Amino acid sequence: MDIIVTANLRDDIKADLTDKYKQLSWNFIRDLSQLDAWVAERAEAIVTFGGDITEDLLKQLPALRWIQVLSAGVEGLPFDTLKSRQISVTNARGIHAIPMAEFAMGLMLQEVKQFTAMHEQQKTKVWNKKLIFGECFGKTVAIVGTGAIGTAIANLSRALGMKTVGVNRNGGARVGFDEIILQNQVSQAFQQSDFVIVVAPLTKETNQWLDYSLLSHLKPDSVFINLGRGDIVVEKDLIRLLQEDKIKRAYLDVFQVEPLPEDSPLWSMDRCVITPHVSAITPQYIDRSVVIMTDNLERFQKQEKLINLIDLEARY
């Protein structure tokens, strides 16, 4: 079996893979222009970060049956062709759970404990104990998206004594959540929550989903956090909400255009904190994604059900 790897893996990982799976023909390339025609004709699997999977590439891979994406986002894939050719796609869903949950906790704790404000005081040697401090304990957090990331955030939030409200497509119960609300009733979650954290996938249903009519249901003293996808939120509507002082603050790690353009009003808003799409960064990323890949590789060879299988119709 021939397998193509376009993901940039460390040399020690490449050595482990070729040593453990000697029966496979591994083809490690950085650029698809390096793809050998003979390999392309035979390759049954490709390991990638997803950005290089195009209609033209698929035409070059007639034997392809499985794509392992080493990231969670798959919205850019040519789904119609993948579906028509019945090519299985799996992703690395779940590996972001730990770093993103910790990041979310950091933002909520920053909001109630004023760490940034105290550091600014330190720069000017100001001793001021009159900052307004609060607690996460007893607060309600709505988590839009109840997958691995949302569940990890819920578990850490409950450890802080918070009530957790999950929002998902089907209203199905999830471990770690005190309450689940249907996606089409998200305004009910907004109305009761002190913090709202978006970690939902980008789909046809969630693209430009959170507009002014929905965001206006946020409480005036609530904090809105988007760690999911920038296109889930109608950015101009969120800007309007902030300009009208309709919410306390927004912490944004993702945007409709990245890097965020210099002329975006978000940069200069006191009620907005911008981070440069870093919530999922961890030194453990590649190692964790390779564990998922090798698990699926063994399942693929045994013709067993793959994990993290993408629904090609729903596109996530």
C-alpha positions as CSV (number, residue, x, y, z in Angstrom):
1,M,0.0,0.0,0.0
2,D,1.3,3.4,-1.0
3,I,0.7,6.4,1.4
4,I,1.6,10.0,0.7
5,V,2.4,12.4,3.5
6,T,2.5,16.1,2.7
7,A,2.3,17.1,6.4
8,N,5.6,18.4,7.8
9,L,6.5,15.7,10.3
10,R,9.6,15.6,12.4
11,D,12.3,13.2,11.3
12,D,11.9,11.0,14.4
13,I,8.2,10.6,13.6
14,K,9.0,9.6,10.0
15,A,11.6,7.1,11.2
16,D,9.1,5.6,13.7
17,L,6.4,5.3,11.0
18,T,8.6,3.6,8.4
19,D,10.1,1.3,11.0
20,K,6.7,0.3,12.5
21,Y,4.9,-0.1,9.2
22,K,7.6,-1.6,7.0
23,Q,5.0,-3.2,4.8
24,L,3.8,0.2,3.6
25,S,5.4,2.4,1.0
26,W,5.8,5.8,2.6
27,N,6.2,8.9,0.4
28,F,7.1,12.0,2.4
29,I,6.9,15.1,0.3
30,R,6.5,18.8,1.2
31,D,5.1,20.0,-2.1
32,L,2.6,18.1,-4.4
33,S,4.7,19.2,-7.4
34,Q,7.1,16.6,-6.1
35,L,4.5,13.9,-6.5
36,D,5.8,11.0,-8.6
37,A,3.3,9.9,-11.3
38,W,3.8,6.2,-10.5
39,V,3.1,6.8,-6.8
40,A,0.1,9.0,-7.6
41,E,-1.4,6.2,-9.6
42,R,-1.1,3.7,-6.7
43,A,-1.6,5.8,-3.6
44,E,-4.6,4.7,-1.5
45,A,-4.1,7.2,1.4
46,I,-2.8,10.7,2.0
47,V,-1.9,12.4,5.3
48,T,-2.2,16.2,5.0
49,F,-3.2,19.4,6.8
50,G,-5.9,19.7,4.2
51,G,-5.0,22.9,2.4
52,D,-3.5,21.0,-0.6
53,I,-6.5,18.8,-1.3
54,T,-8.0,20.2,-4.5
55,E,-10.1,18.9,-7.4
56,D,-7.0,18.8,-9.6
57,L,-5.1,16.8,-7.0
58,L,-7.9,14.2,-6.7
59,K,-7.8,13.7,-10.4
60,Q,-4.1,12.7,-10.0
61,L,-5.0,10.1,-7.4
62,P,-7.3,7.6,-9.0
63,A,-6.7,4.9,-6.3
64,L,-7.2,7.2,-3.3
65,R,-9.6,5.8,-0.7
66,W,-8.7,7.7,2.5
67,I,-7.6,11.2,3.5
68,Q,-6.3,11.8,7.0
69,V,-6.3,15.5,7.8
70,L,-4.0,16.4,10.7
71,S,-6.2,19.4,11.8
72,A,-9.8,19.7,12.8
73,G,-11.0,22.1,10.1
74,V,-12.0,20.5,6.8
75,E,-14.4,23.1,5.4
76,G,-12.1,23.8,2.4
77,L,-12.2,20.3,1.0
78,P,-13.8,19.5,-2.4
79,F,-16.7,17.6,-0.8
80,D,-18.8,16.9,-3.9
81,T,-15.9,15.0,-5.5
82,L,-15.0,13.2,-2.3
83,K,-18.6,12.1,-1.9
84,S,-19.0,11.0,-5.5
85,R,-15.8,8.9,-5.3
86,Q,-16.6,7.7,-1.8
87,I,-13.3,8.7,-0.4
88,S,-13.2,8.5,3.4
89,V,-12.0,11.6,5.3
90,T,-10.9,11.7,8.9
91,N,-9.6,14.6,10.9
92,A,-7.7,15.3,14.1
93,R,-10.8,16.3,16.1
94,G,-10.1,16.2,19.8
95,I,-6.4,17.2,19.9
96,H,-7.4,20.8,20.4
97,A,-9.4,20.1,23.5
98,I,-6.7,20.6,26.1
99,P,-5.0,23.8,24.9
100,M,-8.3,25.4,23.9
101,A,-10.0,24.6,27.1
102,E,-7.1,26.0,29.1
103,F,-7.1,29.1,26.9
104,A,-10.8,29.6,27.5
105,M,-10.2,29.3,31.3
106,G,-7.4,31.8,31.1
107,L,-9.7,34.4,29.3
108,M,-12.5,33.9,31.9
109,L,-10.1,34.2,34.8
110,Q,-8.5,37.3,33.3
111,E,-11.9,38.9,33.1
112,V,-12.7,38.4,36.7
113,K,-9.2,38.7,38.2
114,Q,-7.9,41.7,36.3
115,F,-4.4,40.3,35.7
116,T,-3.7,42.6,32.7
117,A,-4.8,45.7,34.6
118,M,-2.5,44.8,37.5
119,H,0.4,44.3,35.1
120,E,-0.3,47.7,33.6
121,Q,-0.2,49.2,37.1
122,Q,3.1,47.5,37.7
123,K,4.7,49.3,34.7
124,T,3.9,52.6,36.3
125,K,4.6,51.5,39.9
126,V,1.1,52.0,41.0
127,W,-0.2,50.2,44.1
128,N,-4.0,50.2,43.6
129,K,-6.2,47.6,45.4
130,K,-9.5,49.2,44.2
131,L,-9.8,47.2,41.0
132,I,-13.1,45.4,40.6
133,F,-12.6,41.7,41.2
134,G,-15.1,38.9,40.7
135,E,-15.3,35.1,40.6
136,C,-16.1,32.5,38.1
137,F,-17.8,30.5,40.8
138,G,-21.6,30.7,40.5
139,K,-21.4,32.2,37.0
140,T,-23.2,30.6,33.9
141,V,-21.2,29.8,30.8
142,A,-22.8,28.9,27.5
143,I,-20.6,26.8,25.3
144,V,-21.7,26.8,21.6
145,G,-20.5,23.5,20.4
146,T,-20.5,20.4,22.6
147,G,-17.8,18.3,20.9
148,A,-14.4,17.4,22.4
149,I,-13.4,21.1,22.8
150,G,-16.7,22.2,24.3
151,T,-16.8,19.2,26.6
152,A,-13.3,20.0,27.9
153,I,-14.2,23.6,28.5
154,A,-17.4,22.4,30.3
155,N,-15.4,20.1,32.6
156,L,-12.9,22.8,33.6
157,S,-15.7,25.3,34.1
158,R,-17.6,23.0,36.4
159,A,-14.4,22.6,38.4
160,L,-14.6,26.3,39.0
161,G,-18.1,26.0,40.2
162,M,-19.8,27.3,37.1
163,K,-23.1,26.3,35.5
164,T,-22.5,24.9,32.0
165,V,-25.1,25.3,29.2
166,G,-24.3,23.5,26.0
167,V,-25.6,24.4,22.5
168,N,-25.7,21.8,19.8
169,R,-27.7,20.7,16.7
170,N,-29.9,18.0,18.2
171,G,-30.3,18.9,21.9
172,G,-28.8,15.6,22.9
173,A,-27.4,15.4,26.5
174,R,-23.6,15.6,26.9
175,V,-21.5,14.7,29.9
176,G,-20.2,17.8,31.6
177,F,-23.2,20.0,30.8
178,D,-25.9,21.0,33.2
179,E,-28.2,21.9,30.4
180,I,-28.4,21.5,26.6
181,I,-30.2,23.9,24.3
182,L,-30.9,23.4,20.6
183,Q,-28.8,25.3,18.1
184,N,-31.9,27.0,16.7
185,Q,-32.8,28.2,20.2
186,V,-29.3,29.6,21.0
187,S,-30.9,33.0,22.1
188,Q,-32.1,31.1,25.2
189,A,-28.5,30.3,26.2
190,F,-27.4,33.9,25.5
191,Q,-30.1,35.3,27.8
192,Q,-29.0,33.4,30.8
193,S,-25.2,33.3,30.5
194,D,-22.4,35.5,31.9
195,F,-19.9,34.0,29.5
196,V,-20.5,32.7,26.0
197,I,-17.8,30.7,24.3
198,V,-18.1,29.7,20.6
199,V,-16.3,26.5,19.6
200,A,-18.8,25.2,17.0
201,P,-17.6,23.9,13.6
202,L,-18.1,26.0,10.5
203,T,-20.9,24.4,8.4
204,K,-23.5,25.6,6.0
205,E,-25.8,26.1,9.0
206,T,-23.3,28.0,11.1
207,N,-21.7,30.2,8.4
208,Q,-22.6,33.8,9.3
209,W,-25.0,32.4,11.9
210,L,-24.5,34.7,14.9
211,D,-25.9,38.0,13.5
212,Y,-27.1,41.1,15.3
213,S,-30.6,39.6,15.9
214,L,-29.1,36.7,17.9
215,L,-26.1,38.6,19.5
216,S,-28.5,41.2,20.8
217,H,-29.9,38.5,23.2
218,L,-26.6,38.6,25.1
219,K,-26.8,40.1,28.6
220,P,-25.4,43.6,28.9
221,D,-22.8,42.4,31.4
222,S,-21.9,39.3,29.5
223,V,-18.5,38.4,28.0
224,F,-18.4,36.9,24.4
225,I,-15.5,34.6,23.5
226,N,-15.0,33.2,20.0
227,L,-12.4,30.5,19.6
228,G,-14.1,28.6,16.9
229,R,-14.3,30.0,13.4
230,G,-14.4,33.7,12.4
231,D,-17.1,33.2,9.8
232,I,-19.6,31.9,12.4
233,V,-20.1,35.5,13.6
234,V,-21.2,38.3,11.4
235,E,-18.3,40.6,12.3
236,K,-19.9,43.9,11.5
237,D,-22.8,43.0,13.7
238,L,-20.5,42.2,16.6
239,I,-18.7,45.5,16.1
240,R,-22.1,47.3,16.2
241,L,-22.9,45.5,19.4
242,L,-19.6,46.6,21.0
243,Q,-20.0,50.2,19.7
244,E,-23.5,50.3,21.4
245,D,-22.1,49.0,24.7
246,K,-24.5,46.1,24.5
247,I,-22.1,43.6,26.1
248,K,-19.3,43.9,28.6
249,R,-16.4,42.6,26.5
250,A,-15.5,40.3,23.6
251,Y,-12.4,38.1,23.4
252,L,-11.7,37.2,19.8
253,D,-9.2,34.6,18.6
254,V,-10.6,34.1,15.1
255,F,-11.8,36.5,12.5
256,Q,-13.5,36.6,9.0
257,V,-10.2,37.8,7.5
258,E,-6.9,36.7,9.0
259,P,-4.6,38.4,9.8
260,L,-7.1,40.9,11.1
261,P,-6.8,44.0,8.7
262,E,-5.2,47.1,10.2
263,D,-8.2,49.2,9.5
264,S,-10.6,46.9,11.5
265,P,-12.4,48.9,14.2
266,L,-11.8,45.9,16.5
267,W,-8.2,46.8,17.1
268,S,-9.0,50.1,18.9
269,M,-12.1,49.0,20.9
270,D,-11.7,49.1,24.7
271,R,-14.3,46.3,25.0
272,C,-12.5,44.0,22.7
273,V,-9.4,41.8,23.3
274,I,-7.7,40.4,20.3
275,T,-5.5,37.3,20.2
276,P,-4.0,36.1,16.8
277,H,-5.6,32.7,16.4
278,V,-3.4,31.0,19.0
279,S,-5.9,29.2,21.3
280,A,-5.1,25.7,19.9
281,I,-1.3,26.1,19.8
282,T,0.6,23.4,21.8
283,P,3.9,21.6,21.5
284,Q,2.0,18.4,21.7
285,Y,0.0,19.0,18.5
286,I,1.9,16.9,16.0
287,D,2.4,14.0,18.5
288,R,-1.3,13.8,19.3
289,S,-2.4,14.1,15.7
290,V,0.0,11.2,14.7
291,V,-1.6,9.0,17.4
292,I,-5.0,9.5,15.7
293,M,-3.4,8.9,12.3
294,T,-1.7,5.7,13.2
295,D,-4.9,4.4,14.9
296,N,-6.8,5.1,11.7
297,L,-4.1,3.6,9.6
298,E,-4.4,0.3,11.4
299,R,-8.2,0.4,11.2
300,F,-7.9,1.2,7.5
301,Q,-5.7,-1.8,6.8
302,K,-8.1,-4.0,8.7
303,Q,-11.1,-2.4,7.0
304,E,-12.5,-1.4,10.4
305,K,-14.5,1.8,11.1
306,L,-12.3,4.8,11.1
307,I,-12.4,7.3,14.0
308,N,-13.1,11.0,13.5
309,L,-14.9,10.2,10.3
310,I,-16.2,13.2,8.5
311,D,-19.8,13.3,7.3
312,L,-19.3,14.3,3.7
313,E,-22.9,15.5,3.5
314,A,-22.8,17.6,6.6
315,R,-19.2,18.5,5.9
316,Y,-17.8,18.2,9.4
